[in-house]
Amino acid sequence: MLGALVITSVILIPITGVSASTDSISPRIYGGTSAAGSPGVAAVAIFDGTSWSKSCSAVVWKPRVLLTAAHCVTMEGSAMRVPELAIFPPGAAAVQYSDAGPQGASPANVIGIWTPSAYVNASTRVEPDDFAVLLLDQDLGPSMYSRLATSAEMSRWAANLYPSTIMGYGLKSPTERDVFPLQASVPIDTYDPKSVYGPVFSIGQNASVGVCSGDSGGPTYASNPAGENLVLGVNSGSAGGCVAGFVGSYLMVGFSAIDYLELVNQALTGAGYPTIPSAPTNISLTAINNSVVVNWQAPTVSPQSVVGYDVLDAVGTLACTSTTLTCTVPNLPDGEHSFTVRPRNTEGEGNAQPATLTSTTAAPTQMAPPRANRNKIRFTTLAGTTSAVVEQYRVIDVKGKRICTIKAFNPVAKALSCPTPKRVGVYRFRVLAVTQMGQTPPSGLSGKVRVL
């Protein structure tokens, strides 16, 4: 968990002088590279009622829906909206004068802004729930992102230090702005949806790798093994870094987009896109033979938008798909298996929680020898030792002759019995199980029993 970090905001770098491009200091991107022309990030010019002296970045998530930081769209010290925003074309030069405003901004206008109800732009530190969604009146450009990363993906990637990319319009160095976006590849190292700040993730950086302050609201995204670009969320603040003489490591902190479906879905509705379903609830796993049956209930958020479900294993590999609330994963080896479920709308969007439930498949094995006396033959069943469905148990004598067959029994019964033969003689017995995965080998022999 991040705890109570003192995190200074990375937003709102004042633009002074005639133009943002007139500085003469040598470029220094701290390991980043140019993202000029990228369709995934746009600059946001901010009018605070007096001047156009501040700016942010934004995720071009959908052609008409942008994601950014809440402090980029609210007045300092309050939750009030800034008077005016202007959006630059994705990846284009963002030239801005403090008196005349943005030069070359897109004709798209912001017609809707959503921030968490409790958010207040109270300080220069990162405040809780620093996340915002913008709705435009026209398309800004095609998106490079396939969907929002799920909670399962965020959790797994943070545990594995999965590589991600951060982008934004920011600083080349502590004193030099750039009119084009920058980017850097760094690993996601934390995802905590229940931190004191809200659902946050962090990107570990150092003085030689990272994008400098000024990138607030810009995207962090990662490419999955299928080659899809998935939005993790928006950058909000950092602890240290990108200041003169700074040499230590620091964090870039962001807020995960998938955890703000209430806000996101309002913007999607306004833009005419399908809303995103939350993760399914009450997932259960049942091992049957060499398969696991996965059952669940519909999402609580936007269940009407679901067109199908994907069952995924613990590493995110697709195991099976379904249009109902159940799916069977077949042909599994013996062992413990874990699965989660992600719903899909027509855009392929939907959340999934980390795969924490497990179920064990186990082939049936040879049974223990039965115990017999003059009246009964008792044996321990396979209940609790195999995932195979047992259809019957058979007790046989040393020659393989069937003594009894038990078909109607409680499947969780640990022990069963059948009568000893009434014919006079000396007997020894074996027991076997007939399952849907095949018949077990006969057990070892019981002790001798004499019937008089």
N, C-alpha and C positions, 0 to 999 in steps of 0.2 A: 504494500500500500504506500501511497505517496505521503500520507500523513499531512502535517501542517507545514508544508514547504513555504518558504518565503519566495514567491515567484513574481518577478517583475514582468510587466506587460511588454509584449513585443509589438504593440500596435502604434499606430498614429505617429509616424515620424514626421515632424514638421518640415514643410518644404519652404525653404528660404531662398532669397536671391531672385534672379530673373526667371530661372528655369531649373528643374531638377537635374538637368544634364550638363550644367556648366562647371561642375567640380573638376579639378585637374589632378586629383590624387590618383596614383597608380591603382588599377583594379586589384582587389583582393577578395575572393569569394569564399575563403575558408574551405576549400575543397569542393565547392559546388561548381556547376557548369551552367551555361546559358539554357534557358527554357523558352527562348524567343519563339513565337509561333505556336506554342503548345495550346491545344484546344481545351485543356483541362483546368486552366487558371485564368482569372481575369482580375484587373485592378478596379478598385472601388474608390472613387473620389468622394470626399465627405465635406459638406458645407455645414459649419457649426452655428450659422446665424450671423457670423462676422466675416469669415474668410474661408477659402478652400485650402486651408493649411495642413490638412491631414488626409491620410489615405490608408487603405487596407487592401487585402487580397481576398479572393473568393473562389470557391470550388464551382466550376461550371459542371454541375452534376447532370442536370437535364437541360435541354435547350432553353427552357423558360424558368428553371428553378436553380437558384444559386444557394450555396451554403457558405456561411462566414461566421466570424466571432460576434457575439452579442455586443461587445464593447465597441465594435465598429459602427453600430447603427443606433447607439444610445448616447445621450449627452453625458458628459463627465459629471459624476456625483449624483446621478439620478437614473431612472428607468425610462425617461422621456426619449422619444425618437428624435434623431437629428433632423433638421429641417429639410435636407435635400441630399440625395445620393446621385452620383453619375457612374455609369458602368462603361469601362473600356472594352473593346473587342478582345476575345480570348488571345492571350499571348502577344498582344500588340504593344507598341510603345505607349507608356502612360506618362505623357508630359502634362504637368499641372502647374499653374501659376497660383500663388496664394490670393492674388487680387482678381484675376480674370477667370480662374477655374480651369477645368480640364480642357485640353486641346486634343480633338480627335476622338471624343467619346462616342460610344455606340448610340444609335437612336432609341434603343430599348429603355423603357422607363420602369422603375420599381413601383409596383402597384400594390404590393403586399409585403409586410414584414412580420415575422413571428419569432418571439423570444420566449424562454421559459417564464412563467408568471412571477416567479420569485426573484428573477434576475435584476440586480441593480449594479450599474457601473460606478461602484462606490470608491474605487481607489486605482492606483497604477499597478496594483498586484492583480493576479488572476483571481477573479471572483467565481463563486460556484455557478455552474450551468452556463458558461460563457459560450453560447451556441445560438445561431440565428439562421433563419431560412428566408430567402427573398424570392418573390414572385415577380416576373417581368411581364410586360404587356405584349412582347413579341419574342421570337426565338433569337437567342444571342449567337448560337452556333451549335454544330453537332457535338455530342459528348464523346469523350474518350473512355468513359467508365461504363462497365457492364452493370454494376449494381453496388449496393452498400455491403461492406463486409459484415458477416454475421457475428454474433457474440461468440459462437464456437470458434470461428476463424480468428477473431481478435485474441481470444484466450490462448489458443494453440500457438499462434505466431509469437505472442509475447513470451511464452515459455521457451520457444526455440530460437529467440533472437532473429526472427525472420526479416529479411531485407525489405525495406519500404523506401518510398521516395517522398520527400517534402518539397513543395514548390511555393513560390510567392514573390511578390514585388517587394524588394527590401534593400538591404545594404550590401555593397561589395566589401565594405570595410567599416570600421566604427564611425567614419565621417563621410562616407561616399554612398549616395543613392544610385540606383540604376533605374533607367526607364523601362527596362525589359525584365521579365521574370527570371529567377534563378532556381536551381534545383540541386538537391544532393541526395545520394543514396545512403541511408543509415538504417540500423535495425530497430524495430519496435521492441521495447524491453519491459513494458508494463501495460497491463490492461486491468483496470479496477472499476467495474460498473457501479460499485457501492461506496466509493471513497467519500470523504467529507466534502469534496468539491463537486461531486456528481460523477457521472460515468466518464472517466478520464483514461487516456493512454499517454505514454511518454516515449520519447525518442532520445536515447543516450547519444550525446555528441561531445566533441572536444574542440580545442582551439584550432585544429587543423581540418575538421570536417563539420560541415553544417551550413545552414542558411541563416544569415544574421537577422537581427531585430528589424521589424518593419513588415514581416510576412504574416502578421495576424490575419486569420481568416482563410489562409491558403490551405490547399489540400495536403493531406498525407494519404498516399495510396500504396497498394501492394499488388503485384501480379501473382495470381495463383498458378498452380501447375498447368491449368488449361489455357493459360495466356490471357485470362480476363483481368482487366484493371479494376480493382475493388477499392472503393473509398472507405478509409478507416474513419476519417473525420476531419475536423478543422483545427489548425494550429491556433493556439491562444496565447501562450506565454512561455518564458524561459527563465531559468535560474542561472544567471551568469552568462558568460560567453559574448563574443562580438563587442567587446569593449577594449579600449587601448590597454595593452599589456596583459590581457587575460590569457592564462596558459592552462588552466585546469579544465576538468570535464564539467558538463552541465546538461540540463534536461530541456528539451522542447516538449511542452505539455499541450495536449489537445483534448477535445471532447468528441467521443465516438458518435457518429451520426445515427447508427442503428438504434441507439437508446433514446432517440427523440422522435419516435414515430408519430406521436400526437401532433407535433409541429410540422414534421415533414409531410404527413398525410393531408394536412390542411392546404399546404401549398400545392401538392399534387392534384388535389380536387380542383383548386382554382385554375390550374393549368390544363385540366382535362386528362391527366394521366391516371392510371389505376393506382389505388392506394396500396400500401405495403402491409401484408399480414405480419403479425407478431409470431413468435415461436409457438408451436403446438404445446398443449398442456397435457399433464397426466400420461406421459409416455411410460409404457411398460414393455418388458422384454420377457419372452417365454421360449426356452429352448425345447424344441420338439424334434426328436431324432437328430439329424445333423443339420438342422435349420434353426433359425431364431425368428419367431413371430413377433413383430413390432406393432404395438397398438398405441393409439393416442387419441386425444380429443382436439377439436378444431381450435385455432387461435382465438384469443379474446379480442384482438384488434384486427379489424378488417377481414373477418372470415369470409365475407361474401366475395372477396376478390381472388380467392384461392382457385386455381385451375388444376393443381396437382401437388403432390408431395414427393420429396426426395428423402430417402433414408440413407444416412451417411455414417461411415464408421469413425473411429476415434481420430483417424488422421485425415478425415475429410473425403475419403474415396466413396463414390456413389455405390451403394449396395443394392438398392432396388427402388423403383418408383411406383406410385399408386395414385389413383384419383379418389380412393376411399380412405377410411381412417385405420387401415391395417395394411401391412406388407410383410411378406415372408422372405428372409434372406436365406437362400439354400446353399447346400454343398459346402458347409463350413467344416474345417478340421476340428479335432478335439481341442478344447481349451476355452478360455474366457473371452467373450466378445462384448464390445460396447458400441452402441449406436445412438444417434440423435436424429431428429426429423426437421426438415426445412420445408415450409410451404412455398409455393411459387405463384405469383400472379402472371399476367400475360407479358410483363416486362422481365420476368425471371427474378423478381425481387421477393425477399422474404427472410425472416430471421430464424436462427436456430441456436439453442442453448448448447453449451459444451456437453459432450457425450460422457456422462458420469455413471449411468446405469450399466450393469454388466449381467450377462447370462452365460452359462457354461454348457457347452455341448460335450457329451461324453458317450462314446460307443459302449454297448453292453459288454460285460466281461464274464468270465466263468464264475459261476456261483459257488458259495461255500458248501461243503458236504452237508447233507441233512442230518438231523438227529432223530433217532427212532426208538420207540419202545413197543411193547406188545399191542398198544392201542392206537398210537398216532405217529405219523411221520411229520416232523416239524422242520421248516427251513426259513432262512433269512432271505427276504426278497431283494430285488434290485432298487427298491425305492430310495431315492436320494443319492444314488451312485451313478445313474445314467440318465441321459436325456431321451433315450429311446422309449418309444411307446410299447409297453409290454402287453401283448394280447392274451397270453396264457402261460401258465407254469405247468410243467410235466414232471412227475416222479416216475422213475423207471427202475427196474431191478438190474442185476448184474448182467443179464442177457439182453437188456435193452427193451424188455417187455414193459409196456405202459401199465403202471399201477393206478395212477389217477391223473386227471387233467383238471386244472382249475382255471375257469374262464371268467367267472363273475367274482370280482374282488375289488376292494378299495385300492386304487392305484398308489396311495400313500402308506398303505399298510407295510410295516417293517417285517412282519413275520406271518406265515400262513401254515396250514397243516392239512393233511388228508389221512384217512383211516389206514391202518396196517391191514394187509391181506388177512382173510380169515382162515385160509387153507393152512394146515399144519406144515411146518417147515422152518428152515433157517434162511433168513433173508439179509441182504444188504441193498442199499438204495442209492441212487443218484438223483439230482434235480437239474433241470435246465429251463431256460426261458425262451419263449417264442416272441420275438419283437418285430416291429415294422422295419428294423434294420437287419434282420436276420436272426437265426437261432444261435444261442450261446452253446459252447461245448458243454457236454455233460459234466457235472461236478465230480469231485472225488467221491469215494464210497463212504457210506455211513458205517457205523459199527454194526456188528452182527446182532440180529434180533431173532429169537426162537419163538415161534408161534406153536402152541400146543393144542 
